[in-house]
């Protein structure tokens, strides 16, 4: 399954904007991008076929990442903290269209 992906890796300065998102499979994201999440400014956005976005942000604490499904209209997101192993599992098993029910343990957080 293919998704559109955007990201920023602050150490290297490498980025792809959301308007220029590149097409990648979940496997490619897991192999090529997830290991590059190393500093707290690093993030990855994955866009599904219905234009839903799954955002992944690197936290300053080792082996801790914030995974969220933003809801712009509500100015909030559904998210949770995950380890790298959990993150890899979630990304490798993403459905064609992201639903909150696909990712257990998400909590509502206003911005």
C-alpha positions as a Markdown table, in Angstrom:
| # | Residue | x | y | z |
|---|---|---|---|---|
| 1 | Unk | 0.0 | 0.0 | 0.0 |
| 2 | Unk | 1.3 | 3.4 | -0.9 |
| 3 | Unk | 1.0 | 6.6 | 1.1 |
| 4 | Unk | 2.2 | 10.2 | 0.6 |
| 5 | Unk | 4.9 | 11.1 | 3.1 |
| 6 | Unk | 6.5 | 14.4 | 4.3 |
| 7 | Unk | 9.2 | 14.8 | 7.0 |
| 8 | Unk | 11.8 | 16.9 | 8.6 |
| 9 | Unk | 15.1 | 15.6 | 10.0 |
| 10 | Unk | 16.7 | 18.6 | 11.7 |
| 11 | Unk | 20.2 | 17.2 | 12.1 |
| 12 | Unk | 20.7 | 16.8 | 8.3 |
| 13 | Unk | 18.3 | 19.5 | 7.3 |
| 14 | Unk | 16.6 | 17.1 | 5.0 |
| 15 | Unk | 12.9 | 17.8 | 4.5 |
| 16 | Unk | 9.9 | 17.2 | 2.3 |
| 17 | Unk | 6.9 | 19.6 | 2.7 |
| 18 | Unk | 3.4 | 18.4 | 3.0 |
| 19 | Unk | 2.6 | 20.0 | -0.3 |
| 20 | Unk | 5.5 | 18.1 | -2.0 |
| 21 | Unk | 4.9 | 14.8 | -0.2 |
| 22 | Unk | 6.6 | 11.7 | -1.8 |
| 23 | Unk | 4.9 | 8.4 | -2.4 |
| 24 | Unk | 6.2 | 5.5 | -0.2 |
| 25 | Unk | 5.1 | 2.2 | 1.1 |
| 26 | Unk | 4.7 | 1.5 | 4.8 |
| 27 | Unk | 7.7 | -0.9 | 4.6 |
| 28 | Unk | 9.8 | 1.9 | 3.0 |
| 29 | Unk | 8.8 | 4.3 | 5.8 |
| 30 | Unk | 9.8 | 1.7 | 8.4 |
| 31 | Unk | 13.1 | 1.0 | 6.8 |
| 32 | Unk | 14.2 | 4.3 | 5.5 |
| 33 | Unk | 12.6 | 7.0 | 7.7 |
| 34 | Unk | 11.7 | 5.8 | 11.2 |
| 35 | Unk | 15.4 | 5.1 | 12.1 |
| 36 | Unk | 16.2 | 8.7 | 11.2 |
| 37 | Unk | 13.9 | 10.1 | 14.0 |
| 38 | Unk | 16.7 | 11.2 | 16.4 |
| 39 | Unk | 16.0 | 14.7 | 17.7 |
| 40 | Unk | 13.0 | 16.4 | 19.2 |
| 41 | Unk | 12.4 | 18.6 | 16.0 |
| 42 | Unk | 12.2 | 15.5 | 13.8 |
| 43 | Unk | 8.9 | 14.4 | 12.4 |
| 44 | Unk | 7.2 | 12.3 | 9.8 |
| 45 | Unk | 3.7 | 12.8 | 8.3 |
| 46 | Unk | 2.0 | 10.0 | 6.5 |
| 47 | Unk | -1.1 | 10.8 | 4.4 |
| 48 | Unk | -3.6 | 8.1 | 3.5 |
| 49 | Unk | -5.9 | 7.8 | 0.5 |
| 50 | Unk | -8.6 | 9.9 | 2.2 |
| 51 | Unk | -6.1 | 12.7 | 3.1 |
| 52 | Unk | -6.0 | 11.7 | 6.8 |
| 53 | Unk | -2.6 | 12.4 | 8.4 |
| 54 | Unk | -0.7 | 10.3 | 10.9 |
| 55 | Unk | 2.0 | 12.4 | 12.5 |
| 56 | Unk | 5.1 | 11.0 | 14.2 |
| 57 | Unk | 7.2 | 13.2 | 16.4 |
| 58 | Unk | 10.4 | 12.4 | 18.1 |
| 59 | Unk | 10.5 | 13.1 | 21.8 |
| 60 | Unk | 13.6 | 14.2 | 23.8 |
| 61 | Unk | 13.3 | 11.1 | 26.0 |
| 62 | Unk | 15.1 | 8.1 | 24.4 |
| 63 | Unk | 12.9 | 5.5 | 22.7 |
| 64 | Unk | 9.8 | 7.7 | 23.0 |
| 65 | Unk | 7.7 | 9.0 | 20.1 |
| 66 | Unk | 4.4 | 10.9 | 19.9 |
| 67 | Unk | 2.0 | 9.3 | 17.4 |
| 68 | Unk | -1.1 | 11.3 | 16.5 |
| 69 | Unk | -4.1 | 11.6 | 14.2 |
| 70 | Unk | -4.8 | 15.4 | 14.0 |
| 71 | Unk | -8.3 | 16.7 | 13.7 |
| 72 | Unk | -7.9 | 20.2 | 12.4 |
| 73 | Unk | -11.5 | 21.2 | 12.6 |
| 74 | Unk | -11.5 | 20.4 | 16.4 |
| 75 | Unk | -8.0 | 21.9 | 16.9 |
| 76 | Unk | -7.0 | 18.7 | 18.6 |
| 77 | Unk | -5.5 | 15.3 | 18.0 |
| 78 | Unk | -5.9 | 11.7 | 19.1 |
| 79 | Unk | -2.5 | 10.4 | 20.1 |
| 80 | Unk | -0.3 | 8.4 | 22.4 |
| 81 | Unk | 3.4 | 7.9 | 23.3 |
| 82 | Unk | 5.0 | 4.8 | 21.8 |
| 83 | Unk | 8.4 | 3.0 | 21.8 |
| 84 | Unk | 10.3 | 2.5 | 18.6 |
| 85 | Unk | 9.1 | -1.1 | 18.5 |
| 86 | Unk | 5.5 | -0.1 | 18.9 |
| 87 | Unk | 5.9 | 2.7 | 16.3 |
| 88 | Unk | 7.3 | 0.2 | 13.8 |
| 89 | Unk | 4.4 | -2.2 | 14.4 |
| 90 | Unk | 1.8 | 0.5 | 13.9 |
| 91 | Unk | 3.4 | 1.9 | 10.7 |
| 92 | Unk | 4.0 | -1.5 | 9.2 |
| 93 | Unk | 0.3 | -2.5 | 9.6 |
| 94 | Unk | -1.3 | 0.8 | 8.6 |
| 95 | Unk | -4.6 | 0.4 | 6.7 |
| 96 | Unk | -5.5 | 2.2 | 3.4 |
| 97 | Unk | -7.5 | 4.7 | 5.4 |
| 98 | Unk | -6.5 | 5.7 | 9.0 |
| 99 | Unk | -9.2 | 5.3 | 11.7 |
| 100 | Unk | -8.7 | 6.0 | 15.4 |
| 101 | Unk | -9.8 | 2.5 | 16.1 |
| 102 | Unk | -6.9 | 1.1 | 14.1 |
| 103 | Unk | -4.4 | 2.4 | 16.8 |
| 104 | Unk | -5.3 | 1.3 | 20.3 |
| 105 | Unk | -4.8 | 3.6 | 23.2 |
| 106 | Unk | -5.2 | 7.0 | 21.5 |
| 107 | Unk | -6.3 | 9.9 | 23.7 |
| 108 | Unk | -8.0 | 13.1 | 22.8 |
| 109 | Unk | -5.8 | 16.2 | 23.3 |
| 110 | Unk | -6.8 | 19.7 | 22.4 |
| 111 | Unk | -4.1 | 22.0 | 21.0 |
